[in-house]
Amino acid sequence: MKILIRNLSRSTTEAELLAMFEAHGAVQSCNLVLDQHNGKSKGFAFVEMPKIGDAKAAIKTLNGTKVGDNIIRVKKAEETGAK
């Protein structure tokens, strides 16, 4: 399941995200979205977890938690475009 994480602090790293989600199960991929021009975080990321149960547990546990100075929002990513 692909998960969207929003409202991340600009200083949050991919390694920190990975550690947060690995506490709930296996992580297939972790992608912190970066600005093309300056290489800094845009404040959101995607995490993919192969087991739906683990992903749902991570969403329920992490949504609304404080990371750095920000309260993050975690939800299932919407599928876009044709495959």
Summary of the structure (lengths in Angstrom):
residues: 83
radius of gyration: 12.3
end to end distance: 15.5
largest distance: 37.0
contacts: 229
relative contact order: 0.31
helix: 24%
strand: 33%
